[in-house]
Amino acid sequence: MIIPARYTEVLDNLLRNEQAKADIDEAMSDYPLYQTDPDKVREFGTAYQIPTRQELNDKILNFYRFREIGQETFGRWLFELKTALYEIMPKYNQLFYSADQDFNPIYNVDYRKTIDRAKTDSTTGTQSSTSETSSTGTDSATNEEYTKSVNSKTPQDSLGISNYGIDTVAYADDASWGKNNGTTTGSNTTTGTSSNSGSNTVNGQENEGTVETTKGNFGVVSAQDLIIKYRDTIINIEQQIINDPRIKELFMLIY
């Protein structure tokens, strides 16, 4: 059933129109919205349920469903709706983030201390040895060879050759002699060098980690007082978005 409007158009009529509903959904599809991590491990549970985009959009549209839009044309109203959500949501995303934190409202101490120690040892050894050997030898040999020859025309006569050298021959008509000298020299040298070297390195590392955690109520404030203070800070973030002045001015104050 179409609801008659006095000035512009009733939102309910637009939501019942297939094309208009698609345009509204598109205008509300990409404004910034904080989303909780579904895989986050929570120690104290979830105190505030962060809405999805569809849940928040339905709450806004249902609240103003039977109001007339605040612009003369539907296209202008879509533009203002999208602009308003982009303007106000960064602030409310901070509220969603703070409401999504995991904490115990009756704890007044939550202290965590982490100590990491690392120890590294390194040992290096080097060994080196060198040996050198050298030997030199020399061989030398000398020899002398003497030859003697004497002739006489009167063989009846005896020949006399003195005993003190080949240089003297007595009673000979012809004498000849010879002397051969020879020397042989040789040398040899042997040299050798050997070296050995080696090194070794030993590395060691030791890591130690300690975590100290202190949580609870240490008697400064009673648990009852903490609960009362926590209740005073509870807010309905979706309701604040619905009643934000930028959203309210999108609709006429006509029922």
Long-range contacts (C-beta under 8 A, 24 or more apart in sequence): 3-66, 5-68, 6-68, 6-254, 7-68, 7-252, 7-254, 8-68, 8-69, 8-70, 8-71, 8-72, 8-77, 8-252, 9-68, 9-69, 9-74, 10-66, 10-67, 10-68, 10-69, 11-61, 11-64, 11-65, 11-66, 11-67, 11-68, 11-69, 11-251, 12-65, 12-66, 14-69, 14-74, 15-61, 15-65, 20-74, 23-74, 23-78, 24-61, 24-78, 24-81, 25-57, 27-78, 27-79, 27-81, 27-82, 28-53, 28-57, 28-60, 28-81, 28-82, 28-85, 29-53, 31-82, 31-85, 31-86, 31-89, 32-86, 32-89, 32-90, 32-93, 33-89, 33-93, 33-96, 34-93, 34-96, 34-97, 34-100, 36-100, 40-102, 42-102, 43-102, 43-104, 44-102, 44-103, 44-104, 46-100, 47-99, 47-105, 48-99, 48-100, 48-237, 50-96, 50-99, 50-100, 51-238, 56-238, 56-241, 59-238, 59-242, 60-241, 60-242, 60-247, 63-242, 64-247, 64-250, 64-251, 66-255, 67-251, 67-252, 67-253, 67-254, 67-255, 68-251, 68-252, 68-254, 69-250, 69-251, 69-252, 70-249, 70-250, 70-251, 70-252, 71-250, 77-250, 80-250, 81-250, 84-244, 84-246, 84-247, 84-250, 87-246, 88-241, 88-244, 88-246, 88-247, 89-241, 92-237, 92-240, 92-241, 95-235, 95-237, 95-240, 96-237, 99-237, 104-215, 105-226, 105-227, 105-230, 106-217, 106-223, 106-226, 106-227, 106-230, 107-215, 107-216, 107-217, 107-226, 108-217, 108-218, 108-220, 108-221, 108-226, 109-214, 109-215, 109-216, 109-217, 109-218, 110-214, 110-215, 111-213, 111-214, 111-215, 112-211, 112-212, 112-213, 112-214, 113-211, 113-212, 113-213, 114-209, 114-210, 114-211, 114-212, 115-209, 115-210, 115-211, 115-212, 116-207, 116-208, 116-209, 116-210, 117-207, 117-208, 117-209, 117-210, 118-205, 118-206, 118-207, 118-208, 119-205, 119-206, 119-207, 119-208, 120-203, 120-204, 120-205, 120-206, 121-202, 121-203, 121-204, 121-205, 121-206, 122-201, 122-202, 122-203, 122-204, 123-201, 123-202, 123-203, 124-199, 124-200, 124-201, 124-202, 125-199, 125-200, 125-201, 126-197, 126-198, 126-199, 127-196, 127-197, 127-198, 127-199, 128-195, 128-196, 128-197, 128-198, 129-195, 129-196, 129-197, 130-193, 130-194, 130-195, 130-196, 131-193, 131-194, 131-195, 132-191, 132-192, 132-193, 132-194, 133-190, 133-191, 133-192, 133-193, 134-189, 134-190, 134-191, 134-192, 135-189, 135-190, 135-191, 136-187, 136-188, 136-189, 136-190, 137-187, 137-188, 137-189, 138-185, 138-186, 138-187, 138-188, 139-184, 139-185, 139-186, 139-187, 140-183, 140-184, 140-185, 140-186, 141-183, 141-184, 141-185, 142-181, 142-182, 142-183, 142-184, 143-181, 143-182, 143-183, 144-179, 144-180, 144-181, 144-182, 145-179, 145-180, 145-181, 145-182, 146-177, 146-178, 146-179, 146-180, 147-177, 147-178, 147-179, 147-180, 148-175, 148-176, 148-177, 149-175, 149-176, 149-177, 150-174, 150-175, 150-176, 151-175
